Amino acid sequence: MNSAFPELQTPRLKLRELTDNDADVLFAMHSNVDNMKYDGIDHMTRREQALQLIAEYAKLRQQPGSGICWGICTPESTTLLGTCGFHKWNHAWNSCLIRYDLKTASRGQGYMHEALRCALGWAFSNMELNRVGAQIHPGNRAAVMVAEKIGFVREGLLRKAGYWDQEYHDLCKYGLLKNEFYG
């Protein structure tokens, strides 16, 4: 994979590298308990945690073959709408997991569907993937709908596979194969 950060563009969106300037929006997204109830991580309580997350994403990108995370914005603005990316990249199996989130005000406009189609097209071409998996809380209907609309197939339920906010959570297991993706 190329070492320069791959910026991607769709008709309505730009997928770019996250910077420290995104900390306030990330903190607002990740400190909202209601937004985070299905996200798989504890909600943030300090802005510094958003800066740490940005640094972790940058480090992920610097470790060859670990994964990538994009900030999603419009071409006219650098204001963050959400994030999407790939992690837990298994080179031997040509597979990884996808992760995505969108701030509340940006939901319901088709942004995530558009961003994920673009990111998946890039990943299948540049990461030599055969499979992308997703683990989604069964209560997160919006994330399930986006995944299914793109073509992810529900493969089962991982019982009590997640642990955040001091409790265990079931996760629906989804998969999308390269030959099933029509980018």
N, C-alpha and C positions, 0 to 999 in steps of 0.2 A: 504494500500500500504506500502511496506517495506520502512524503513527510509534511508537505504543506497542508494546512487545514482546508478541506474541501467545502467551499461555500456553494450552496445550491439555490436555485431559483425556480419558482413556479409563476404562473400568471399573477397570483395575488400575494405570494409570500417569498421571503428570503430566509434561508436557513444558514446561520452563521455561527462562528465561535462565540461562546459565552465570555463576557469580560466582567471585571469588578463593577462596571457601571450597571450591570444587571442585578446587583445584590438587593436593592430595595424591592424590585418586583418579585424576585425569587423569595425573599423573606415574606412578603405579603402573601404569596401563594402558599408557602410552606408553613406559615405560622397560623393559618386559618384551620382550626380543628375540624370543622365540617368538610373542608376541601381535602383534608389529609386522611379522613377516616378509612379510605380504601386504598391509600397510596403505598402501603408497605413499609413506611418509615414513620418514626415519631415526628410530630409537628415541631417546628423550630420555635425557640423562645427568645433567641438573640440574633440580631442582624449579622453578627460575626459568623454564625453558622451558615448563612447564605454565602459569605465569602469563602468559607472552608469548602462548601460544596462546589463552587466554581473552581477552586484550586484542585479539588479531587478530579473533576472532569478534565482539567488541563493535564493533570498527571496521567490520567487514564489514556489520553491521546498521545502522551510522550512515551508511554510504554508500548513498544511495537506489538500490534496484534491484540490489544486489550479491549478496545471498543472506541466509541465516539459518541459525543452528545452535542446536538445543535441547539442554539437558541432560535426561536421562531419569531419573526417580525414581518412587517410589510416592507416592500421595497422603498417606500417613502419615509419610513420612520425606523429608528433603532429601538423603539420601545418594545420590550419583550412581551409576546403574547403567550408563550409557553416554551416547552422543551420537548425534544424527542431524540432518541438515539439507541445504540446497541451496546450491550455489555455481556459479560460471561462468554466471550468468543472462544469457542473450542475449534482450533485449527484442524485437529485430527479428524473431527467429525463434520467439519464445514457447517457449523451451526452457532447460533447465539440467541440471546433473548432481546426483545425490544422493550423499551420503556417510553412512556409519553405522558405529559400532563399539560393542561391549559388553564390559564387564569379564568376565573368565573366570567368576567365580562366578555371574554372572547369565545365562549362556548356557543354551540348551536348555529354556527355560521359556516361549517364545513372546513374550517381551517386545519383541524387535525387530520382529517381524511386526506386533504391535499398534501400536507406536509409529509405524512407517512408514506403515501404513494411515491413521492419524490425520493424520500430517504431509502425506502425499500428498493427502488430501482437502482439507486447508487450502490446500496449494500450488496445486492445480488451480482452486480457487475464488478465491483471493486474489492469485495471481501471474499470472493469466491465461495459464497454460501450456497448450500443446498436447502437449508432449513432455517427459519426464524421462528422462535417460540415466544409465547406471551403467557404470563401468569397474572390473571385478573381476578380481583375479588368479585364473587358472584353478585354482590349488591351494587357494583359499579356499572349500572346499565349503559351509561354513555360510553365507557371504554369498551364494553362488550359489543355495542352496536357498531362502533368504529372498526373494531377488529373484524367482525363478521362481514361488514360491508366491503372491506378490502379483500376478503377471501380467506381469512384465518378460519380454521376448522376446530371446533371444540373437540378435544381428545379425552377429556376426563376431569375429575375433581381431585385435587391434592388436598386431602383432609388435614386440617390444622397445620398446614405447611408454612404459614407466615406467622410472625410474632412481632406486633408493635402495639403501642399504647397499652402495654401490660396485659395483653390477651392474645390467644392464638386465633388465627383466621384461616378458613378454607380458601383455596385459590383454584379457579378454573384454569385448566391447562389448554392452550390453543397452539396450533402450529400452522405455518404457511410454507409450502415447498416452492422452490424456484420455478418448477414447471407448472405450478398453479397460479403464479403471479402474472397478471396482465397489466404491466406498468404503463 
